[in-house]
C-alpha cells in the first residue's frame, strides 16, 4: 500500500494522482459501471420476496403482475371452499389508551425491529384481496364475482378500468 499512499501524498490534484497510478478514464468508467451493477443487484435482492414459493420483485410497478403470479402458483381448483352461513358478529374494537413515556435519544433514533416496510404492507394487503376475490369467485362464479365487484383501489392493479369508491364519491381510474 506504500506506493498508493506515496502517490497520493505527492499528487497536487486527483488528475495527477490518477496519472501517477496509471489509472485511465476507461478504468474508472468500468469500475463505476460495476459498482452500479452491484448496487442495483443489492437493491433488487432487498425487494425480491417469496410469494407462493416463487420469487416476486416487490415494486410498485410489479404489483400489477401479482394477481397472475399468484394465480400461476395456486390454481383455482386448489382454493379452499368458504362457508359464509355462520358469520359471527364482530365487536367494535376500542382504541387503547397508553401512557406516553418520553423515549430516550437512542430509542428515538433506532427503527423498531420486526416492522414491515410500506411496500411489504402493500404487497400483503393486495395478496389478501386477491385471495379473497378468487375464493369468492370460485364459490359464486364469475358472473356474480366479477371485476366490478372488487371495490378497492387495489383492484385497479388487475383491472385498471375499475371504478373506485373514494369517500362518498365514485371515481374512475383513467390510468392503465
Residue pairs with C-beta under 8 A, 6 or more apart in sequence:
4 21
7 17
7 20
7 21
8 17
10 20
11 17
11 20
18 24
18 28
44 57
47 57
47 58
47 59
47 119
48 55
48 56
48 57
48 58
49 55
49 56
49 58
49 120
49 123
50 56
51 66
51 69
51 70
51 73
51 123
51 127
52 69
52 70
52 73
52 74
53 73
54 69
54 73
56 62
56 66
56 69
56 123
58 119
58 120
58 123
59 119
60 119
60 122
63 122
63 123
63 126
63 157
64 157
64 158
64 160
64 176
66 123
66 126
66 127
66 130
66 157
67 130
67 157
67 158
70 127
70 130
70 131
70 134
71 134
74 134
76 134
76 138
79 134
79 135
79 138
80 135
81 138
81 139
82 135
82 136
82 139
84 139
116 124
125 154
126 154
126 157
129 150
129 152
129 154
129 155
130 158
133 145
133 150
133 155
136 145
136 149
137 145
137 146
139 145
147 155
147 158
147 159
147 161
147 162
148 162
148 163
150 158
150 159
150 162
151 162
151 163
151 164
151 165
152 164
153 164
155 162
155 164
156 162
156 164
156 173
156 175
156 176
160 173
160 175
160 176
161 172
161 173
161 176
162 173
163 170
163 171
163 172
163 173
164 170
164 171
164 172
164 173
